[in-house]
Amino acid sequence: MPKFSYDAITETGSTASGHIESDSIENVNSVLVSRGLIPTRVKEEAPALASLQFADLMEKLTPIKAPELILFTKQFNTMIRAGVSMMRLLEVLEDQTENPRLKKILGTMHRDIKEGASLYDAFSKHKRVFSPLYCSMIRAGEKSGALPEVLERLTFIIEHEHKVKSDIIAALMYPIIVVVFLFIAFIVLLTGVIPRFVNIFKDAGLTLPLPTQICMLMYNFLVNYWYLLIAGILVGGGVLIYYLKTEPGKYARDTLLMKLPIVGPVFIKTAISRFASIFSILQSSGVDVLESMDILTGTIGNAAIARELHGIKDRLAEGHGISGPLSQARYFTPMLINMVAVGEESGNLEDMLGDVAEHYDTEVEYSTRKLSQAIAPLLTVGLAAVVGFFALSIFLPMWDLTLMAK
């Protein structure tokens, strides 16, 4: 986007200057006038092509993290409640935002709304930043006239999911670090320690035992065919990444994760908590059930459960209630199904879903705290197996060498 420098006169008569990114000089003049400035000079700057391309690339690569999105949503909600006009609101947020990518998005949204676009249309043009759930909630608030209440619920969802993800990452961090260092130790022992002992054993005329022979086979493969190993890892990793981006790949990945003995229940509880929390808020925001299923299918974050939700939506479209189709789907627990049935009967579905979400939030928090403790024995066994294998590879021939010396 072109960048313009300007000089202007303020309402008090003093001078001001600065830079603005905009499509044209006319838009720059309009922005300055809306800010209470009288432009005296507006000139387009001409950056070098290479620097412009690099700046655009860096801007696209700049991530918008969950805390930044949470802060933006809270500020947006606060200014809406204060009665600030939408145009002025977006101007203020654009000026205050430090993230260059979000700043540019807000500028684009400001122009779109100025040209007559709805708030939902302005948000939905940036789906890589604002999820389908975010945009749908904005649309629900815009239609119902309860945008501040919807934004408050939306902030709760983003904060809640950020906390759950952070807890899971924190629980998995220790096992990942242990596995990485275990792999490094394996490579160091295999390439730096074992070969030196093997040379001593061969000079002594010993017949190498099976563990030592296996070590030498792995060592020779690494030394002579390391390029094949690297090529295999790169090709295999690329194929796997591409496959996991496809719908069958996502479905296979999520199905496998939920079947794992230790982490599987955590993923299931997290998905149920997210389903109940989002469904409850969508119901309280006035979103109908079929549209809620569409939103949940796109935002549940689990391809296997999303496929189940798609089937539930088809049965709901035929006139069935919610609890019946849920009971026929996999992964949904009896507690969730019973609470939904009670909510349907009593006409208090959103409160029942809220209770389910609160219960599974506690379950997920407890499970993530126990995750490291549950994985620790497996890591201990793996560490013992690696150390024991290399110990046998070294000490068995050393024992034979001791017997020969006698």
N, C-alpha and C positions, 0 to 999 in steps of 0.2 A: 504494500500500500504506500502511495506517495507520502512524503513527509514535508510539512510546510513550516517555515519560521515566520513569526509575526511580531509586529510592534503594535501596541494598542494603548488607549487612554482609559483609565478606570473611572468609576463614578465620582471619585474624589478629585480627579484631575491629574493624578500622577500617571506616569508611564509604566507600561508592563510589556514584557517580551517573553517569548517561549517557543515551543515546538508543538505541533499537532499533526497526527496522522489522519488523513481523510482522502476521499476520492477526488475532490475538486476544491478550487479556491472558494467557490460559492458556499460549499458546505462548511469550510473553515470560517468564513464570515458569519454564517448562521450560528455556528457553535459559539463564537466569540460574543456575538450580540446576546445570545441566550445566557451567557455568563455575566452580562452587564458590562461588557467591554466594547469600546469603539475602535475598530481596526483602522490603523493608519498605513500599515504595510503588511502585505502577505506575499510570501515568495516561496515557490517550490524548491526544495533542495534536491540535488541530483547526486545520490550516492553511487559509488562504483558498483557495477553489475555483480562482481564477485562478492563484495561485502554484503550486498542486498540479498543475494541467494544464500549466503552463509547465515545471515540474520534470520531469514525466513525458515531455514532448516533448523536452526537452534530453537526457534520459537515453537515449531511443530514438535520438536523432541522434548521440550520442557514439560514435565508431567504436572498435572494438577492433583496434588495429594488430597487425601480425605480431610485432614485438618483444614486445608485451605477452602475446600468446598463447604465444610461445616461453617466456617467463619463467614463465608460469602452468604450462605443461606440465612444465618442469624442476622447479619447486617441488613439483608434484603427484607427480612421479616420485621425488624425493628423500624426501618424507615417506612414500610407500608403501614404499620400501626400508627406511626406518627403523622400520617396523612401527607407524606411527601409525594409529589406527582411522579409518575413513572419515568418521564423524561429526565427530570432533575435527579431522581434516584439513581438511574443508570450512569449519569454524568459523574455523580459523587463517587459511586463505587468504582468507576473506571479510573478516576484520579487517584483513589486510595489503594487500589489493588497493586501489589508489587509483582505478582506473577505475570510475565509478559504475554503468555498465551491467554490467560484469563482476561487480561486487560484488552487484548485485541478482540476477543469474543464479545466482551461487553460493549465495545465500540460498534461492532457489527450489529448487535442486538438493538442498540440505541437507534441506528439508522433504519433498521427493519421496522421497528415500532413507529418511528417518525413517518415512515412511508405507508403506515396503515396496517401492518401485520399485527396479529394477536400475540399476547404474551406466550402462549403455547407454541405458536409457529416460530417465534424468535428463539425459544429454548430448543425446540426439536431439530433445528438446523445444526446443532452441535451435539450429536448423539454420542460422540466419543468422550465427551466430558459429562453431559447430563444424560443419565441412563433413561431407558423407557419408563421406569417407575417414577423418576424425577419429573419427566415431562408429563406423564399421565396425572400425577398429583397436581402439577401446575394447572393443567386443563380442568381438573375437577374443582380446584379452588376458584379458577376464573369463572367457570360456569355457575357455581353455587353462590358466588359473592362472599365466600368465606376463606379468601386466600391467606390471611394471617394465621388462622387456625390450621389450615392445611400445611403451611410452611413450618409451623411448630411441630406438627407430627412428622413431617419430612426430616426435619433436623434430628428428631429422636431416632428415626430409622437409620440415618447415616451414622450418627454417633454410636448407636448400638452395634451396627455391623462392623464399624471400624474397631470397636473394643473386642468383639468376638474374634476378628481376624488377628488382631494384635496378640490376644491370649493364645491362640493356636500357634502362631509363629514363635512366640516366646517358649511355649511348651516343646516345640520341635527343634529349637535352636541348639540345645545341649546335645541331643542325639546326632544332629547333623555335624556339629563340630567334632564329636568323638569319631564318627565314621570317616570324616576327612583326614583327621590325624592318624587314624588307623591305616588308611590307605597309603598315606605318605610313609608311615613306618614300614609297611609291607614292601614298598618299592625300594626304600633305602636298604633294608635287610637283604632283599633279593639281589640287588645290583652291587652293593658295596661290601657286604659282610660275608655272605655265603661263598662267593667265588674265591675269596682269599683262603678260607678254610679248606675248600675243595682242592686247591692246588697243593696244600700241605698233605692232605690225605692221599692224593694221587702219587705224590713224590714218595710217600711211605709204602706204596703198593697195595693200599687197602681197596677192597671192593665196596663201592658206595652203597649204603642201604637205600630202600625205596624212597623215603622222604627226601633224601639228599638228591637222588636222581630226578625226582619231580621238580625240585627247586632249580636244578641245572637246566632242565628242559625249558622251564619258564624263563630263566635268565637268557639262554641262547635265543629263544624266540624274540625276547625284547631287544637284544643286541642286534640280531640279524634281520629282523622283520618289523622293526619299530614303525616304519613308514606304513606298512599294511595295517598295523593296529590303529595308528592315528587316522588313516583314511577310512577304516571301518567305523571308527567312532564318529567321525564327521558325517559320513554318509548315513550311517544308522541313526545318528541324532537328528540329521536333517529330515530323513524320511519319517521318523517318529514325531517330530514337531509338526510337520505338514499333516500327518494323519490325525494328530490330536486337535488340529484346527477344523477338521471336517466333522459333520454331524455324527457319522458312525464312530469316529475316533473319540469324540467327547462322550458319547453314550457308553462306549466300552471302558473308557477311563473312569468315569463316575461310578459305573456298575462295579468295577473291580475295587475301587477305593472303599465302597460301602460294604464289600464282602470281607475286607481285611479284618483279622481278629481283634486288633487293638484300636486302630484309628477309625475303623468302619463305623462303630456306634457313634463316635463323635461327629462324623460327617452327617449321619442320619439325623441326629438330634439338632445339629446346626440348621439343616435344611427345614426340619419341622418347625423350629423356632422362627425361622425367617418366614416360612409360609404363614404361620398363624399371626405373626406380628404385622406383616404387610397386608394380609387379608382383612384383619381387624381394622386397620387404619383406612383401607380403601372402602370398607363398609360404612365406617363412620363419616367418611368424606362424601358419601352419596354416589359412589361408583357402583354400577349394577354388577350382578354376579358374573355374567358372561364376560364383560369387559375386565373384571377383576381376574378371571382365569387367564385371559390373554396377557394381562400385565404380569401375573405370577409366572406364566410359562416363560416369559422373556427375562425375568429378573430373579428367578429362584436360584440361579447359579449352579444348577445340577441338571445335566442333560437327561439322566435317567428319570428323575422325578418330573422334569418338564414334559417328558413324553407321557407319563401317567396323567399329568394335569391336562394335556391335550385331549386324552381320552375321556377324562371327567367332564371337560367342557362339552364334548359331543353328546354325552348322556344328559347333561343339564339342558342342552338345547332341545332335547326330546321331551322335556317337561318333568324330569326327575328332580328330587330334592338333592341336597348336597351330601348328606351323610351316607346315603345309599351308594352313590358312585365312589365316594372315598373308601368305603369298606371293601370295595372290589379291587381297589388299586393296591399295589405293593408299596412297602416302606412306610405307610401311614399307620401309626400305632393305634391300638384300641382306645387309649385315653383321648387322643385327638378326635377320633370318630365319635365316641360317646359324648364328648363335650359339644361337638358340632350338632349332634342330634338333639341334645338338651337345648342348645341355643336356638335351633329351628323351632322346636316345640314352644318355647317360651317367648319367642320374638326378641331374644336378647343375644343374638349371635355374636356381635362385635365384642361384648363383654366376656363371653365364653372363650372366644379366640384370644382375647387379651390375657385371660388367666392361663390358657395353654402356653402362650408365648412366654409368660413370666416363669412358669414351671420349667420349661425347657431351657430358658436362659440360665436358670440355676443349675440344671443338669449339665449343660455345656460348660459352665464355669467350673463345676466340680470335676468333670471329666478331663478338661484341659489341665487342671492342677495335678491330676493323677497320671497324666499321659507320660510324663518323663519318668515317673516312678515305675510305670508299667513296662516301659521300654528298657529301663536300666538293666534288668536281668538278661535280656537278649543281647545287649551290648557287652555285658560281662562275659557271656558265653562266646560271643564272636571274638572278643579280645583274647580270651583264654585259648580258643582254637588256633588263632594266628600265632600267638606266642608259643603254644605247645608244638605246633607244626615246625616252626623254625628251631625250637629247642631240640626236637628229635633229629632234625636235619644236621645239627652240629654235634650234639652230644653222643648220638649213636656211633658215628665213626670215631669220635674221640675215645669212647669206651673200648672199641676194637683196637685203637692205637695203643691204649694203655695195656691191654692184654698182650699185644705183640711185644711191648717193651719188657714185660715180665718173662 
